[in-house]
Amino acid sequence: MEAKVYAMKLVVKDQLEYEKLEDWITEGFMGNIALVEEEVKPAHIHIAIFEVTTWLDWVKIHRFHKRNKECKIIPLLEPSLLYTSPLAIELKLSSLLVKAVKKHKFMRMLKQVIRSISSEAYVLASDDELFRGLHQEPKKGNHHTSPFQEAFLRRLLSGEIKSEEELIESRSLFPIDGLPNVICFIQGFTRCPSWIEGQDGQASTIIQEHLRKGFQLEGVSFLSYRKHLLMLIRIPSNYGSLKHWKEGEASILDAIEELEREYGIHIYIGVGSIYREPLLLHHSYREAYKARRTSPYERLSLRYYEEITKDQQIQKCTDYIAHCCTDNLSIKQVAEQINFSVPYFSRIFKQETGRNFVEYVTFVRLQRAVWLLRHTNHTIEYIAEELGFNTPNYFSGTFKKYVGLSPREYRGTKEIIFI
């Protein structure tokens, strides 16, 4: 039987981008997608990718869409124009790409588009075997954030959405009361870099699958950035914090343990406060980032913004410690910054930070050590001396106690890149 053939139009002015997409299409869909010339009538085109570099390009898409409502149109946005993505919703477009698009995302999206039109009447020919794998129902639990939901959430977390009107217009993207209310900021590394080489996003996918298991489908979504991953959760209304929602917290801790045990993936999570008002959710993002960067109150793998001291005088001391951590700091020296006696300062500091003074200073120094091990070629002996540890052996022992790996082992790990 003859294979299905889909006519596709690439309206991409960037020659390098055009050639890249053309190569991917040829490689993955040879004989199933035919790229057509500019003069082909819109009615004969099944799929069209339009590069969007100005607002005028949206006007062109609108005109094309009016002439051929059956065509599956995929806008390809410049990152600077991501804020225009609601126009795609207005045009009822089902797909969206943002430069620089990754190959695996492009191929997956194109397969989804083909699957959506393969049963429609205007397909040129048929071949039941051709897309057998594309017609399978999604596996239970295999939930992904749509491009439109993702674009909306990114704008929400950046603080770009400021009006109730815009929020109401975008609520059609989510179930009723389905917007997240707390953000988790995730970073990590893998002890087994060889299995991930050449497979961008694999660790990110594994992390998301393990974290998602403990939540309902609509209860969690993810946004990937280069060096961090955001998990967006909707916590039930009867809880004031993720920490108080023991079922949710236990699911996250189980996932952290499984990832380390099964894959050698270590992740560290900062958690922001709950914001029931969506327009304020960007605060939870900033708080989650700060929690991730702050000394742990209880556990290194999961840190809460609510546990960070809000006492301005203690904050002044923690800022001073961060600035002078490589010096030979004494508790008396730091207590003098806020005119406290050493005994009183020691008690208040432990109460507010969850750590005694020595533990806290040690952790701050180890944060600096992690950066030096990852980004420089300095010897372990040099780093130990630079950070004020008495001997390299003492530094190595302390590092392993907190991180779980020796400095040498940590240097052999690979930082996870999420996109």
LUMTILUM-162519 format. One record per residue (C-alpha): y, x negated, z negated; residue in one letter. Coordinates in Angstrom, 3 decimals. Each point is the difference from the previous one (the first is absolute). Layout:
+----------+----------+----------+------+
|        v |        u |        w | rest |
+----------+----------+----------+------+
|        Y |        X |        Z |    A |
...
+----------+----------+----------+------+
END
This chain:
+----------+----------+----------+------+
|        v |        u |        w | rest |
+----------+----------+----------+------+
|    0.000 |    0.000 |    0.000 |    M |
|    3.553 |   -1.092 |    0.607 |    E |
|    1.984 |   -1.347 |   -2.909 |    A |
|    3.135 |    1.703 |   -1.244 |    K |
|    3.145 |   -1.628 |    1.269 |    V |
|    3.357 |    0.408 |   -1.742 |    Y |
|    3.262 |   -0.682 |    1.803 |    A |
|    2.358 |   -1.985 |   -2.225 |    M |
|    3.642 |   -0.937 |    0.402 |    K |
|    1.602 |   -2.961 |   -1.778 |    L |
|    3.787 |    0.301 |   -0.230 |    V |
|    0.572 |   -3.359 |   -1.693 |    V |
|    2.962 |   -2.160 |    1.054 |    K |
|   -1.011 |   -3.026 |   -2.060 |    D |
|   -2.170 |   -1.914 |    2.476 |    Q |
|   -1.948 |   -1.898 |   -2.666 |    L |
|   -0.696 |    3.206 |   -1.891 |    E |
|   -1.045 |    1.729 |    3.238 |    Y |
|   -2.416 |   -2.774 |    0.911 |    E |
|   -1.471 |   -0.049 |   -3.503 |    K |
|   -0.693 |    3.745 |    0.031 |    L |
|   -1.304 |   -0.193 |    3.555 |    E |
|   -2.473 |   -2.715 |   -1.012 |    D |
|   -1.223 |    2.002 |   -3.000 |    W |
|   -0.461 |    3.131 |    2.109 |    I |
|   -1.854 |   -1.896 |    2.707 |    T |
|   -2.207 |   -1.722 |   -2.542 |    E |
|   -0.883 |    3.093 |   -2.025 |    G |
|    0.109 |    2.833 |    2.524 |    F |
|   -0.857 |   -1.493 |    3.402 |    M |
|   -1.060 |    2.805 |    2.339 |    G |
|    1.102 |    2.725 |   -2.427 |    N |
|    3.799 |   -0.439 |    0.088 |    I |
|    1.926 |   -0.507 |    3.211 |    A |
|    3.570 |   -1.303 |   -0.292 |    L |
|    2.190 |    1.887 |    2.463 |    V |
|    3.219 |   -0.925 |    1.773 |    E |
|    3.455 |    1.362 |   -0.775 |    E |
|    0.020 |    2.461 |    2.915 |    E |
|   -3.108 |    1.922 |   -1.076 |    V |
|    0.905 |    3.581 |   -0.944 |    K |
|    0.029 |    0.734 |   -3.743 |    P |
|   -2.497 |    2.839 |    0.444 |    A |
|   -2.635 |   -2.543 |    1.019 |    H |
|    0.435 |   -2.196 |   -3.080 |    I |
|   -2.187 |    0.449 |   -3.086 |    H |
|    1.475 |   -2.669 |   -2.297 |    I |
|    3.453 |   -1.614 |   -0.007 |    A |
|    1.350 |   -2.786 |   -2.207 |    I |
|    3.807 |   -0.109 |   -0.163 |    F |
|    1.823 |   -2.966 |   -1.490 |    E |
|    2.856 |    1.176 |   -2.237 |    V |
|    2.801 |   -2.544 |   -0.318 |    T |
|    2.965 |    2.421 |   -0.055 |    T |
|    0.638 |    3.666 |   -0.733 |    W |
|    0.167 |    0.572 |    3.762 |    L |
|   -3.711 |   -0.760 |    0.254 |    D |
|   -0.694 |    3.007 |   -2.216 |    W |
|    1.964 |    2.116 |    2.487 |    V |
|   -2.236 |   -1.313 |    2.809 |    K |
|   -3.104 |    0.837 |   -2.032 |    I |
|    1.359 |    3.489 |   -0.613 |    H |
|    0.563 |    0.558 |    3.728 |    R |
|   -3.439 |   -1.338 |    0.887 |    F |
|   -1.563 |    2.168 |   -2.683 |    H |
|    1.663 |    3.135 |    1.376 |    K |
|   -1.427 |   -0.710 |    3.466 |    R |
|   -3.506 |   -0.679 |   -1.281 |    N |
|   -0.898 |    1.469 |   -3.376 |    K |
|   -3.675 |   -0.849 |    0.527 |    E |
|    0.640 |   -3.748 |    0.110 |    C |
|   -0.689 |   -1.922 |   -3.201 |    K |
|    3.199 |   -1.984 |   -0.585 |    I |
|    0.022 |   -3.052 |   -2.276 |    I |
|    3.432 |   -1.436 |   -0.930 |    P |
|    0.096 |   -3.782 |   -0.584 |    L |
|    2.885 |   -0.580 |   -2.409 |    L |
|    2.064 |   -3.040 |   -0.768 |    E |
|   -0.208 |   -0.483 |   -3.800 |    P |
|    3.775 |    0.473 |   -0.253 |    S |
|   -0.434 |    3.533 |    1.392 |    L |
|   -2.765 |    1.070 |   -2.381 |    L |
|    2.457 |    2.401 |   -1.604 |    Y |
|   -0.020 |    2.035 |    3.237 |    T |
|   -3.713 |    0.799 |   -0.390 |    S |
|    0.693 |    3.624 |   -1.132 |    P |
|    0.868 |    0.661 |    3.656 |    L |
|   -3.672 |   -0.512 |    0.793 |    A |
|   -0.815 |    2.738 |   -2.504 |    I |
|    2.542 |    2.288 |    1.637 |    E |
|   -1.683 |   -0.604 |    3.369 |    L |
|   -3.414 |    0.641 |   -1.621 |    K |
|   -1.320 |   -3.373 |    1.115 |    L |
|   -3.254 |   -0.949 |   -1.697 |    S |
|    0.289 |   -3.800 |    0.207 |    S |
|    2.564 |   -2.716 |   -0.656 |    L |
|    0.032 |   -3.792 |    0.291 |    L |
|    2.407 |   -2.532 |   -1.489 |    V |
|    0.496 |   -3.545 |    1.328 |    K |
|   -1.612 |   -2.423 |   -0.437 |    A |
|   -3.098 |    2.134 |    0.205 |    V |
|   -3.314 |   -1.576 |   -0.935 |    K |
|   -2.836 |    0.135 |    2.507 |    K |
|   -2.482 |    1.774 |   -2.289 |    H |
|    2.560 |    2.702 |   -0.830 |    K |
|    0.888 |    0.494 |    3.657 |    F |
|   -3.639 |    0.285 |    1.068 |    M |
|   -0.833 |    2.384 |   -2.823 |    R |
|    2.963 |    2.234 |    0.811 |    M |
|   -0.805 |    0.055 |    3.697 |    L |
|   -3.587 |    1.001 |   -0.751 |    K |
|    1.304 |    2.831 |   -2.173 |    Q |
|    2.275 |    1.192 |    2.812 |    V |
|   -2.857 |   -0.093 |    2.500 |    I |
|   -2.201 |    1.905 |   -2.416 |    R |
|    2.675 |    2.683 |   -0.350 |    S |
|    0.235 |    0.602 |    3.759 |    I |
|   -3.601 |   -0.665 |    1.052 |    S |
|   -1.013 |    3.654 |   -0.376 |    S |
|    3.065 |    1.430 |    1.771 |    E |
|   -0.167 |    1.442 |    3.499 |    A |
|    2.226 |   -2.469 |    1.829 |    Y |
|   -2.337 |   -3.011 |   -0.337 |    V |
|   -0.860 |   -1.280 |    3.514 |    L |
|   -3.737 |   -0.478 |   -0.493 |    A |
|   -2.662 |    0.007 |   -2.703 |    S |
|   -2.525 |   -2.326 |   -1.525 |    D |
|   -1.659 |    1.180 |   -3.202 |    D |
|   -1.128 |   -3.503 |   -0.953 |    E |
|    3.353 |   -1.692 |    0.525 |    L |
|    1.735 |    1.006 |   -3.224 |    F |
|   -3.005 |    0.934 |   -2.106 |    R |
|    1.283 |   -2.149 |   -2.883 |    G |
|    3.461 |    1.551 |    0.209 |    L |
|   -1.208 |    3.583 |   -0.478 |    H |
|   -1.552 |   -0.571 |   -3.387 |    Q |
|    1.543 |    1.862 |   -2.900 |    E |
|    1.849 |   -2.227 |   -2.469 |    P |
|   -2.095 |   -1.005 |   -2.961 |    K |
|    0.682 |    1.795 |   -3.223 |    K |
|    2.650 |   -1.870 |   -1.932 |    G |
|    1.279 |   -1.861 |    3.059 |    N |
|    3.588 |    1.174 |   -0.370 |    H |
|    2.894 |   -1.835 |    1.582 |    H |
|    3.757 |    0.505 |   -0.198 |    T |
|    1.329 |    1.230 |    3.349 |    S |
|    2.722 |   -2.060 |    1.741 |    P |
|    2.546 |    2.736 |   -0.719 |    F |
|   -0.917 |    0.192 |   -3.661 |    Q |
|    0.174 |   -3.792 |   -0.191 |    E |
|    3.437 |   -0.136 |    1.654 |    A |
|    1.287 |    2.680 |   -2.372 |    F |
|   -1.396 |   -1.750 |   -3.091 |    L |
|    1.480 |   -3.356 |    1.029 |    R |
|    3.435 |    1.599 |    0.347 |    R |
|   -0.448 |    1.793 |   -3.331 |    L |
|   -0.898 |   -3.221 |   -1.826 |    L |
|    2.857 |   -1.935 |    1.596 |    S |
|    2.445 |    2.604 |   -1.311 |    G |
|    1.065 |    1.044 |    3.524 |    E |
|   -0.767 |    3.681 |   -0.618 |    I |
|    2.829 |    1.240 |   -2.171 |    K |
|    0.333 |    3.756 |    0.637 |    S |
|   -2.107 |    2.961 |   -1.084 |    E |
|    0.351 |    1.415 |    3.518 |    E |
|   -1.722 |   -2.997 |    1.587 |    E |
|   -2.652 |    0.084 |   -2.692 |    L |
|   -0.721 |    3.673 |    0.604 |    I |
|   -0.228 |   -0.531 |    3.757 |    E |
|   -2.579 |   -2.740 |   -0.498 |    S |
|   -2.127 |    1.838 |   -2.541 |    R |
|   -2.021 |    1.543 |    2.846 |    S |
|   -1.687 |   -3.416 |    0.286 |    L |
|   -1.675 |    0.410 |   -3.387 |    F |
|   -1.894 |    2.680 |   -1.895 |    P |
|    2.075 |    2.119 |   -2.384 |    I |
|    0.892 |   -2.145 |   -2.990 |    D |
|   -1.915 |   -2.803 |    1.698 |    G |
|    2.578 |   -2.774 |   -0.145 |    L |
|   -0.864 |   -3.027 |   -2.161 |    P |
|    1.832 |   -0.476 |   -3.284 |    N |
|   -0.841 |   -3.583 |   -0.992 |    V |
|   -0.281 |   -3.324 |    1.847 |    I |
|   -2.432 |   -2.874 |   -0.576 |    C |
|    0.969 |   -3.431 |    1.375 |    F |
|   -3.085 |   -2.047 |    0.961 |    I |
|   -0.433 |   -3.672 |    0.862 |    Q |
|   -3.040 |   -2.213 |   -0.038 |    G |
|   -2.143 |   -2.812 |    1.328 |    F |
|   -3.589 |   -0.536 |    1.059 |    T |
|   -2.331 |   -2.734 |   -1.184 |    R |
|   -1.989 |    0.273 |    3.244 |    C |
|    2.525 |   -0.653 |    2.786 |    P |
|   -2.675 |   -0.752 |    2.615 |    S |
|   -1.202 |    3.596 |    0.287 |    W |
|    3.480 |    1.289 |    0.677 |    I |
|    1.109 |   -2.581 |    2.559 |    E |
|    0.918 |    1.578 |    3.321 |    G |
|   -0.368 |    3.509 |   -1.425 |    Q |
|    3.530 |    1.048 |   -0.916 |    D |
|    0.143 |    2.964 |   -2.321 |    G |
|   -3.662 |   -0.098 |   -1.070 |    Q |
|    0.753 |   -0.850 |   -3.628 |    A |
|    2.747 |    2.628 |   -0.022 |    S |
|   -2.424 |    2.633 |    1.290 |    T |
|   -2.623 |   -0.907 |   -2.604 |    I |
|    2.601 |    0.167 |   -2.773 |    I |
|    1.202 |    3.416 |    1.126 |    Q |
|   -3.532 |    1.379 |    0.255 |    E |
|   -0.874 |   -1.105 |   -3.538 |    H |
|    3.256 |    1.230 |   -1.535 |    L |
|   -0.223 |    3.339 |    1.822 |    R |
|   -3.477 |    0.844 |   -1.302 |    K |
|    1.179 |    1.224 |   -3.366 |    G |
|    2.629 |    2.381 |    1.342 |    F |
|    0.038 |    3.237 |    1.973 |    Q |
|    0.837 |   -0.388 |    3.712 |    L |
|    3.504 |    1.387 |   -0.373 |    E |
|    0.565 |   -1.856 |   -3.254 |    G |
|    0.567 |   -3.525 |    1.334 |    V |
|    1.429 |   -1.693 |    3.089 |    S |
|    0.862 |   -3.580 |    0.967 |    F |
|    2.833 |   -1.891 |    1.716 |    L |
|   -0.648 |   -3.549 |    1.175 |    S |
|    2.608 |   -2.747 |    0.002 |    Y |
|   -0.652 |   -3.603 |    0.909 |    R |
|   -0.579 |   -1.428 |   -3.472 |    K |
|   -0.452 |    3.131 |   -2.044 |    H |
|   -1.621 |    3.407 |    0.143 |    L |
|    1.416 |    3.167 |   -1.535 |    L |
|   -2.283 |    2.648 |   -1.435 |    M |
|    1.781 |    3.342 |   -0.335 |    L |
|   -1.578 |    2.373 |   -2.485 |    I |
|    0.675 |    3.565 |   -1.019 |    R |
|   -0.747 |    0.153 |   -3.720 |    I |
|   -0.720 |    3.448 |   -1.521 |    P |
|    3.034 |    1.647 |   -1.577 |    S |
|   -1.436 |   -0.062 |   -3.528 |    N |
|    0.182 |   -3.821 |   -0.144 |    Y |
|    3.178 |   -1.994 |   -0.548 |    G |
|   -1.439 |   -3.306 |    1.190 |    S |
|   -2.916 |   -1.453 |    1.939 |    L |
|   -0.868 |   -1.820 |   -3.220 |    K |
|   -0.488 |    3.340 |   -1.763 |    H |
|   -2.142 |    1.368 |    2.856 |    W |
|   -3.157 |   -1.739 |   -1.172 |    K |
|   -2.165 |    1.259 |    2.866 |    E |
|    2.393 |   -1.405 |    2.602 |    G |
|    0.498 |   -3.292 |   -1.839 |    E |
|   -3.759 |   -0.424 |   -0.427 |    A |
|   -0.514 |    0.523 |    3.745 |    S |
|    2.475 |   -2.768 |    0.785 |    I |
|   -1.508 |   -2.404 |   -2.536 |    L |
|   -3.501 |    0.698 |    1.355 |    D |
|    1.213 |   -0.746 |    3.527 |    A |
|    1.621 |   -3.268 |   -1.128 |    I |
|   -3.277 |   -1.076 |   -1.622 |    E |
|   -2.124 |    1.018 |    3.023 |    E |
|    2.246 |   -1.828 |    2.453 |    L |
|   -0.252 |   -3.211 |   -1.988 |    E |
|   -3.745 |    0.289 |   -0.579 |    R |
|   -1.072 |    1.107 |    3.488 |    E |
|    2.540 |   -1.677 |    2.275 |    Y |
|    1.754 |   -2.738 |   -1.959 |    G |
|    3.251 |    1.953 |    0.439 |    I |
|    2.438 |   -0.264 |   -2.914 |    H |
|    2.825 |    2.552 |   -0.096 |    I |
|    2.915 |    0.372 |   -2.398 |    Y |
|    1.849 |    3.294 |   -0.328 |    I |
|    3.427 |    0.934 |   -1.327 |    G |
|    0.587 |    3.689 |   -0.765 |    V |
|    3.362 |    1.781 |    0.064 |    G |
|    1.110 |    3.059 |   -1.942 |    S |
|   -0.775 |    3.574 |    1.047 |    I |
|    2.786 |    1.761 |    1.929 |    Y |
|   -0.592 |    3.695 |    0.582 |    R |
|    3.139 |    0.154 |    2.176 |    E |
|   -0.935 |   -1.559 |    3.382 |    P |
|    3.541 |   -1.242 |    0.697 |    L |
|   -0.365 |   -2.314 |   -3.013 |    L |
|   -3.395 |   -1.426 |    0.961 |    L |
|    1.544 |   -3.230 |    1.326 |    H |
|    0.721 |   -0.902 |   -3.637 |    H |
|   -3.753 |   -0.007 |   -0.688 |    S |
|   -0.448 |   -2.485 |    2.872 |    Y |
|    2.533 |   -2.430 |   -1.520 |    R |
|   -1.488 |    0.444 |   -3.455 |    E |
|   -3.538 |   -0.640 |    1.265 |    A |
|    1.194 |   -3.248 |    1.609 |    Y |
|    1.640 |   -1.068 |   -3.260 |    K |
|   -3.129 |    0.875 |   -2.003 |    A |
|   -2.116 |   -2.111 |    2.363 |    R |
|    2.302 |   -2.997 |   -0.608 |    R |
|    0.206 |    0.364 |   -3.791 |    T |
|   -2.186 |   -1.456 |   -2.746 |    S |
|   -2.842 |    2.427 |   -0.807 |    P |
|    0.235 |    2.041 |   -3.187 |    Y |
|   -3.748 |    0.657 |   -0.113 |    E |
|   -1.868 |   -1.081 |    3.164 |    R |
|    0.853 |   -2.270 |    2.909 |    L |
|   -1.530 |    2.196 |    2.716 |    S |
|    1.940 |    3.195 |   -0.798 |    L |
|    3.561 |   -0.064 |   -1.314 |    R |
|    2.337 |    2.912 |   -0.718 |    Y |
|    3.772 |    0.106 |    0.329 |    Y |
|    0.167 |    2.109 |   -3.158 |    E |
|   -1.437 |   -2.974 |   -1.943 |    E |
|    2.891 |   -2.274 |    1.014 |    I |
|    2.480 |   -0.318 |   -2.808 |    T |
|    3.187 |    2.028 |    0.389 |    K |
|    1.668 |   -1.777 |   -2.934 |    D |
|    2.998 |   -1.784 |    1.538 |    Q |
|   -0.078 |   -2.866 |   -2.463 |    Q |
|   -3.692 |   -0.712 |    0.627 |    I |
|    0.650 |    0.320 |    3.746 |    Q |
|    2.668 |   -2.662 |   -0.370 |    K |
|   -2.617 |   -2.246 |   -1.604 |    C |
|   -2.653 |    0.633 |    2.669 |    T |
|    2.575 |   -0.776 |    2.702 |    D |
|    0.852 |   -3.227 |   -1.822 |    Y |
|   -3.703 |   -0.925 |   -0.221 |    I |
|   -0.475 |    0.650 |    3.734 |    A |
|    2.976 |   -2.229 |    0.813 |    H |
|   -0.965 |   -2.840 |   -2.354 |    C |
|   -3.795 |    0.236 |   -0.014 |    C |
|   -0.451 |   -3.604 |    1.139 |    T |
|    2.038 |   -1.280 |   -2.955 |    D |
|   -1.470 |   -0.803 |   -3.395 |    N |
|    0.858 |    3.437 |   -1.401 |    L |
|   -0.248 |    0.747 |   -3.716 |    S |
|    0.020 |    3.436 |   -1.620 |    I |
|    3.046 |   -1.039 |   -2.035 |    K |
|    1.903 |   -0.905 |    3.175 |    Q |
|   -0.685 |    3.404 |    1.569 |    V |
|    0.667 |    1.967 |   -3.214 |    A |
|    3.412 |   -1.652 |   -0.211 |    E |
|    0.937 |    1.591 |    3.339 |    Q |
|    0.329 |    3.351 |   -1.791 |    I |
|    0.751 |   -1.295 |   -3.513 |    N |
|   -3.330 |    1.108 |   -1.498 |    F |
|   -1.901 |   -1.812 |   -2.710 |    S |
|   -3.302 |   -1.466 |    1.185 |    V |
|   -2.244 |    2.279 |   -2.181 |    P |
|    1.860 |    3.162 |    1.084 |    Y |
|    0.131 |   -1.055 |    3.654 |    F |
|   -3.706 |   -0.854 |   -0.009 |    S |
|   -0.934 |    3.446 |   -1.314 |    R |
|    2.320 |    1.942 |    2.350 |    I |
|   -0.975 |   -2.108 |    3.022 |    F |
|   -3.731 |    0.682 |   -0.530 |    K |
|    0.710 |    3.683 |   -0.560 |    Q |
|    2.043 |    0.340 |    3.212 |    E |
|   -2.017 |   -2.203 |    2.386 |    T |
|   -3.531 |    0.306 |   -1.349 |    G |
|   -0.214 |   -3.822 |   -0.137 |    R |
|    0.995 |   -2.581 |   -2.544 |    N |
|    2.619 |   -2.508 |    1.073 |    F |
|   -2.413 |   -2.789 |    0.976 |    V |
|   -2.244 |    2.346 |    2.022 |    E |
|    2.981 |    1.439 |    1.838 |    Y |
|    1.480 |   -3.392 |    0.925 |    V |
|   -3.436 |   -1.185 |    1.106 |    T |
|   -0.396 |    3.000 |    2.320 |    F |
|    3.425 |   -0.546 |    1.575 |    V |
|   -0.893 |   -3.636 |    0.650 |    R |
|   -3.316 |    1.037 |    1.537 |    L |
|    1.807 |    2.379 |    2.362 |    Q |
|    1.960 |   -2.983 |    1.220 |    R |
|   -3.245 |   -2.007 |    0.240 |    A |
|   -1.560 |    2.672 |    2.232 |    V |
|    2.927 |   -0.300 |    2.424 |    W |
|   -0.154 |   -3.803 |    0.031 |    L |
|   -3.754 |   -0.017 |    0.601 |    L |
|    0.342 |    2.483 |    2.860 |    R |
|    3.083 |   -1.385 |    1.737 |    H |
|    0.093 |   -3.761 |   -0.648 |    T |
|   -2.273 |   -3.025 |    0.253 |    N |
|    0.930 |   -1.307 |   -3.440 |    H |
|   -2.900 |   -1.391 |   -2.005 |    T |
|   -1.286 |    1.898 |   -3.004 |    I |
|    1.141 |   -2.908 |   -2.173 |    E |
|    3.537 |    0.288 |    1.391 |    Y |
|    0.094 |    3.795 |   -0.504 |    I |
|   -1.272 |   -0.326 |   -3.567 |    A |
|    2.721 |   -2.499 |   -0.856 |    E |
|    2.701 |    1.965 |    1.873 |    E |
|   -0.759 |    3.146 |   -2.010 |    L |
|   -0.104 |   -1.694 |   -3.388 |    G |
|   -3.742 |   -0.017 |   -0.707 |    F |
|   -1.094 |   -2.957 |   -2.138 |    N |
|   -2.939 |   -1.047 |    2.206 |    T |
|   -1.541 |    1.083 |    3.330 |    P |
|   -3.161 |    1.041 |   -1.868 |    N |
|    1.970 |    2.257 |   -2.344 |    Y |
|    1.792 |    1.518 |    3.009 |    F |
|   -3.295 |    0.607 |    1.838 |    S |
|   -1.646 |    1.582 |   -3.041 |    G |
|    2.962 |    2.279 |   -0.657 |    T |
|    0.249 |    0.980 |    3.671 |    F |
|   -3.676 |    0.957 |    0.121 |    K |
|    0.293 |    2.013 |   -3.212 |    K |
|    2.710 |    2.218 |    1.519 |    Y |
|   -0.904 |    0.051 |    3.715 |    V |
|   -3.773 |   -0.311 |   -0.204 |    G |
|   -0.045 |   -2.998 |    2.349 |    L |
|    0.898 |   -3.657 |   -0.412 |    S |
|    3.152 |   -1.206 |    1.805 |    P |
|   -2.209 |   -1.790 |    2.534 |    R |
|   -2.052 |    3.150 |    0.642 |    E |
|    3.128 |    2.115 |    0.306 |    Y |
|    1.460 |   -2.388 |    2.575 |    R |
|   -3.125 |    0.645 |    2.102 |    G |
|    0.544 |    3.768 |    0.043 |    T |
|    1.819 |    1.956 |    2.697 |    K |
|    2.940 |    2.302 |   -0.612 |    E |
|   -0.663 |    3.482 |    1.390 |    I |
|    2.225 |    1.050 |    2.893 |    I |
|   -0.093 |    3.774 |    0.228 |    F |
|    1.234 |    0.499 |    3.598 |    I |
+----------+----------+----------+------+
END
